[in-house]
Structures are given as structure tokens and as C-alpha cells.
């Protein structure tokens, strides 16, 4: 099981433990139920920003999605670190793009 699969399994487990449906999660995230299902089924990418939102809804710390794996070893830790770096870079690029759009709107 990859780290991403483990994170998505934890999301699903925490969601079910809370008694939340996929529909409820989609509503809280302001996305369609199909979009949320795609996140859990790994057919669409889970961004850091979205993971943070999910963690807040589920009342879980971000570390709760990455720790407590039975076979977590050094290679897994390196993989998690690299995936987090990629997701953080995507988040920064997204925020920079949004800032540039707002600047252009303000300049008009």
C-alpha cells in the first residue's frame, strides 16, 4: 500500500468513525459528491489544501493521516516527505496564481 492509499484509507476510516457520509463531506468541502468520491477512490488528486480542510472537518491533526502505520519504515517516511513537498509546492503555486489574479483585478 502506498502512502497516498494509506492516507485515503485513514480519511475514509475517520469519516466512517464520525458517521459522516460522502455526501456530507462533499457538502462541507463545497464540492460534488462525485468529486469527493473520486478523492477517496484516488481517481483525482488530493491537494494539501484539501487534506487540511478534510482534517479540520474530521477533527484530526494532519499527523494523524501519516502516522501509526504498521509497516512504516524509512523509505515510507522519505516518500511521505517527498509527497508533502510536492503538495506544498502545488499549494504555493496555486496561491501565487490567485494573488496575481487579484492584483490584475485591482489594477483595472
GUMAR-993397 format. One record per residue (C-alpha): residue number from 1; x, y, z. Coordinates in nm, 2 decimals, m for minus. Example, Ala and Ser with C-alpha at 12.3 -4.5 7.8 and 13.67 -1.06 7.14 Angstrom:
BEGIN
SITE    k      c1      c2      c3
SITE    1    1.23   m0.45    0.78
SITE    2    1.37   m0.11    0.71
This chain:
BEGIN
SITE    k      c1      c2      c3
SITE    1    0.00    0.00    0.00
SITE    2    0.14    0.34   m0.10
SITE    3    0.14    0.63    0.14
SITE    4   m0.13    0.81   m0.06
SITE    5   m0.35    0.50   m0.03
SITE    6   m0.28    0.48    0.34
SITE    7   m0.38    0.85    0.38
SITE    8   m0.70    0.80    0.18
SITE    9   m0.79    0.49    0.38
SITE   10   m0.75    0.69    0.70
SITE   11   m0.97    0.96    0.56
SITE   12   m1.24    0.70    0.49
SITE   13   m1.19    0.54    0.83
SITE   14   m1.21    0.87    1.02
SITE   15   m1.51    0.97    0.81
SITE   16   m1.70    0.65    0.89
SITE   17   m1.60    0.67    1.26
SITE   18   m1.76    1.01    1.27
SITE   19   m2.07    0.87    1.10
SITE   20   m2.02    1.12    0.81
SITE   21   m2.14    1.03    0.46
SITE   22   m1.95    1.11    0.15
SITE   23   m2.24    1.35    0.07
SITE   24   m2.19    1.53    0.40
SITE   25   m1.81    1.56    0.34
SITE   26   m1.88    1.69   m0.01
SITE   27   m2.12    1.95    0.12
SITE   28   m1.87    2.07    0.39
SITE   29   m1.60    2.09    0.12
SITE   30   m1.83    2.27   m0.12
SITE   31   m1.77    2.01   m0.39
SITE   32   m2.00    1.75   m0.56
SITE   33   m2.04    1.41   m0.40
SITE   34   m1.88    1.26   m0.72
SITE   35   m1.58    1.48   m0.67
SITE   36   m1.54    1.37   m0.31
SITE   37   m1.59    1.00   m0.41
SITE   38   m1.31    1.05   m0.67
SITE   39   m1.08    1.18   m0.39
SITE   40   m1.14    0.87   m0.17
SITE   41   m1.11    0.64   m0.46
SITE   42   m0.78    0.81   m0.57
SITE   43   m0.92    0.89   m0.92
SITE   44   m0.85    1.26   m0.86
SITE   45   m0.55    1.42   m0.68
SITE   46   m0.58    1.52   m0.31
SITE   47   m0.41    1.86   m0.26
SITE   48   m0.26    1.97    0.07
SITE   49   m0.52    2.24    0.10
SITE   50   m0.80    1.98    0.06
SITE   51   m0.63    1.75    0.31
SITE   52   m0.62    2.03    0.56
SITE   53   m0.99    2.10    0.50
SITE   54   m1.07    1.73    0.55
SITE   55   m0.86    1.71    0.86
SITE   56   m1.05    2.01    1.01
SITE   57   m1.39    1.86    0.92
SITE   58   m1.29    1.53    1.08
SITE   59   m1.13    1.69    1.38
SITE   60   m0.80    1.52    1.32
SITE   61   m0.45    1.66    1.32
SITE   62   m0.26    1.63    0.99
SITE   63   m0.01    1.40    1.16
SITE   64   m0.30    1.15    1.22
SITE   65   m0.31    1.08    0.85
SITE   66    0.05    0.99    0.82
SITE   67    0.14    0.81    1.15
SITE   68    0.06    0.48    1.31
SITE   69    0.12    0.27    1.00
SITE   70    0.21   m0.09    1.09
SITE   71    0.49   m0.11    0.84
SITE   72    0.61    0.25    0.83
SITE   73    0.98    0.25    0.76
SITE   74    1.25    0.49    0.65
SITE   75    1.15    0.45    0.28
SITE   76    0.79    0.53    0.36
SITE   77    0.90    0.84    0.55
SITE   78    1.11    0.96    0.26
SITE   79    0.81    0.90    0.03
SITE   80    0.57    1.09    0.26
SITE   81    0.82    1.38    0.29
SITE   82    0.86    1.40   m0.09
SITE   83    0.49    1.39   m0.15
SITE   84    0.43    1.66    0.11
SITE   85    0.69    1.88   m0.06
SITE   86    0.52    1.83   m0.39
SITE   87    0.18    1.91   m0.25
SITE   88    0.31    2.22   m0.06
SITE   89    0.47    2.35   m0.39
SITE   90    0.14    2.30   m0.57
SITE   91   m0.04    2.49   m0.29
SITE   92    0.21    2.78   m0.31
SITE   93    0.18    2.79   m0.69
SITE   94   m0.20    2.80   m0.66
SITE   95   m0.19    3.07   m0.40
SITE   96    0.06    3.28   m0.61
SITE   97   m0.17    3.24   m0.91
SITE   98   m0.47    3.36   m0.71
SITE   99   m0.27    3.66   m0.58
SITE  100   m0.17    3.75   m0.93
SITE  101   m0.54    3.73   m1.05
SITE  102   m0.65    3.96   m0.76
SITE  103   m0.37    4.20   m0.84
SITE  104   m0.48    4.22   m1.20
SITE  105   m0.84    4.28   m1.09
SITE  106   m0.73    4.56   m0.86
SITE  107   m0.53    4.72   m1.13
SITE  108   m0.83    4.76   m1.36
